[in-house]
Amino acid sequence: MPKRQADEDETLASPSTALKNGQRATASAEGENQDDDMGEFEDPYGDDFESEDEIEEEEDEIIELNDDDGYQDEEAAEGAEGSEEKSKPKKETPRLYLPHRSAPLGPEEALEPDPTVYDMLHRINLNWPCLSFDILPDNLGNERRGYPKTAYFVTGTQAKRKKENEITVVKLSELSKTLENEDDSEAESDNDDSDPILESRSLPTTDTTNRIRVSPHAAKTNEYLTASMSESGDIYIWDITPHLSAFDTPGTVITKAMNRPVHTIRAHGGVEGYAVDWSPHVTTGQLLTGDVTGRIHLTTRGSSSWTTDKVPFVGHDSGASVEELQWSQSEKSVFASGGSDGFIRVWDIRSKRHKPALSVRASTSDVNVMSWSKNVSYLLASGHDNGSWSIWDLRTFRANGNDESPQPAASFSFNKSAITSIEFHPTEESIVAVSSEDNTVMLWDLSVEADDEEIAGQRLDAAGELDDIPPQLLFVHWQKDVKEVHWHHQIPGMVMSTGGEGISVWKSISV
């Protein structure tokens, strides 16, 4: 499968190419560890020019092209013998872009989001690609529906030079609602007129980060343990608690010792991997890590140190990479793995044999990503390298079922490129977010029925344009080279997605 490697194309990594047009706001954290050049916000609906001088120059060019002698009287123009009526240039009619069947964009074409379908949309331009990130749980409260919004996340870079890599903790604040017109602005609070604010703290690391995950217990324990899988094969465990506290606690000092990992897992012997997951049951800290040779290691935190089992879990086909790991949300000792052999394997860490208890062939291609539902304990979603994705009812899995595989509860092949991320909605059991190498993040609602009267009416109005689009597809967000997508568990409907050109923070009107 295509891995989440840094693009060698310097134009992707260079901060000088991050922004060209539109309004922007930048802010860096104050203090010893501030990161002045971490990134910028981009307003996707800003002006097309950056200064009044550029506006004047553009107007001069228009005048020169359309009228050599200045503005021409309209009546004279109409009465000029042998001349054609001059008309104003017509604005091109917006076209619907459908990734599965529209022609690729031309060199001078660009997709523009429709602001009427977003409740919120912000973009962050980063100095380096950060193709894995995780949202940090906070103590600002759940079910936060008002504006402006505040969110925290952690990410790892894929810099061009190893010494420039870092783990970055970010605070986003003053995230305002997308305003569709002037009437909407009157209904919004004064705070919505503020520019978004970005603050960051960085921890140096010598390697590209393939995957990064924060402990799900961080907000409860106030210990923000974060695991990053590096390209070197080592897994670093960081305590980013002081870096997070520094945003909201003036005078917080970050020492050099705080910028170092609290533990390094070297059990994979220099073999890189992409699979890591924290246990949702062990609050002190327990995680699984998998590598490209098919080995899975369990690391547990004791009273004074971390311990990694010397004997790995091995069960995928010889030479198959472990692409994804997911702990069960209900069974403390159970986890699932997805591999490049196309199988999903279900394991019990209590087994001394360290072999899978259940297996199912999920795809003829790699199983790239998985998500275990937090609302229905027996549902598992998997995304595959051939563009398909499925929902599995684990109650249908049979012991050692390599030869006799169950059918998925739901399956879609709408995307034609590899699935790069998949995640169940944190509270809505039927809603799933799926990202793909076709540059899209799609929101799906599996509860929608094809024979629904409203759906049928929409298809009729579209005059056949929607015939090959599944009725369960709610929303499509376009993002170049998108790699990972996460729901914010405390802000209903808010989604964050990362790709080669930065991070999008958005909320659709559909969810």
Protein Blocks (a to p, Z undefined) as FASTA:
>chain_A
ZZddddfblklmpmklmpmgdcddddddedjkbcfklpccddfkbcfbfbfklmmmmmmm
mmmmmomnbpcdfklmmmpghiacdddddddddddddfklpccddfkbccdddfklpfbd
cddddfbdcfbdcddddfebghiabdcdddddddddddfblklgccdddddehiacddfb
fklmmmpcfklmpccdddddddddfbdcfbdcddfklmmnopacdddddfkopacdddfk
lmmmmmmmghiacdfklmpcfbdcfklnopacfbdcddfkbmnbpcddddfkopacdddd
dfkbccddfbdcdfbaehiacfbdcddfkbmkbccdddfkopacdddfkbmnlpafbdcd
fbfbdcfbdcddfkbmkbccdddfkopacdddfklpcehilklccddfbdcfkbacdcfb
dcddfklmkbccdddfkopacdddfkbcfklmklmmmmmmnnomlmmgcfklmbdcddeh
iabdcddfklghiacdddfkbccddddfkZZ
